[in-house]
Amino acid sequence: MAWLKDYWWIILIILIGIFINGIKALNRLSYKNYLEKKNGIKPIPYSDDDDDDWPSSNKSNK
């Protein structure tokens, strides 16, 4: 671990580079493009009725 005392600045430069590249990659993502593609997909309708396919705990006890 003596090399870590001598070369800590190299490790710091590498970590900063990884951080900057991560920020650049996130900036390249286009959420607007994703939302435009998503407009063609209809959402799944949600109803809060009791006629679900999943058995509830009180129905399984009967």
VENZI-V174993 format. One record per residue. N is the residue number from 1. RES is the residue in three letters. SS is DSSP state (A for helix, B for strand, O for the rest). PHI is phi in whole degrees, 0 to 359 (999 if undefined). BURIAL is + if it has 16 or more other ideal C-beta (glycine too) atoms within 10 Angstrom, else -. Layout:
N&RES&SS&PHI&BURIAL  N&RES&SS&PHI&BURIAL
This chain:
1&MET&O&999&-  2&ALA&A&292&-  3&TRP&A&295&-  4&LEU&A&294&-  5&LYS&A&294&-  6&ASP&A&278&-  7&TYR&O&241&-  8&TRP&A&296&-  9&TRP&A&290&-  10&ILE&A&291&-  11&ILE&A&296&-  12&LEU&A&295&-  13&ILE&A&296&-  14&ILE&A&297&-  15&LEU&A&295&-  16&ILE&A&295&-  17&GLY&A&297&-  18&ILE&A&297&-  19&PHE&A&296&-  20&ILE&A&294&-  21&ASN&A&295&-  22&GLY&A&295&-  23&ILE&A&295&-  24&LYS&A&298&-  25&ALA&A&295&-  26&LEU&A&292&-  27&ASN&A&289&-  28&ARG&A&285&-  29&LEU&O&291&-  30&SER&O&244&-  31&TYR&A&288&-  32&LYS&A&294&-  33&ASN&A&296&-  34&TYR&A&297&-  35&LEU&A&291&-  36&GLU&A&294&-  37&LYS&A&293&-  38&LYS&A&288&-  39&ASN&O&299&-  40&GLY&O&284&-  41&ILE&O&266&-  42&LYS&O&275&-  43&PRO&O&289&-  44&ILE&O&285&-  45&PRO&O&292&-  46&TYR&O&247&-  47&SER&O&234&-  48&ASP&O&262&-  49&ASP&O&272&-  50&ASP&O&275&-  51&ASP&O&269&-  52&ASP&O&276&-  53&ASP&O&282&-  54&TRP&O&277&-  55&PRO&O&287&-  56&SER&O&269&-  57&SER&A&293&-  58&ASN&A&282&-  59&LYS&A&285&-  60&SER&A&285&-  61&ASN&O&278&-  62&LYS&O&278&-
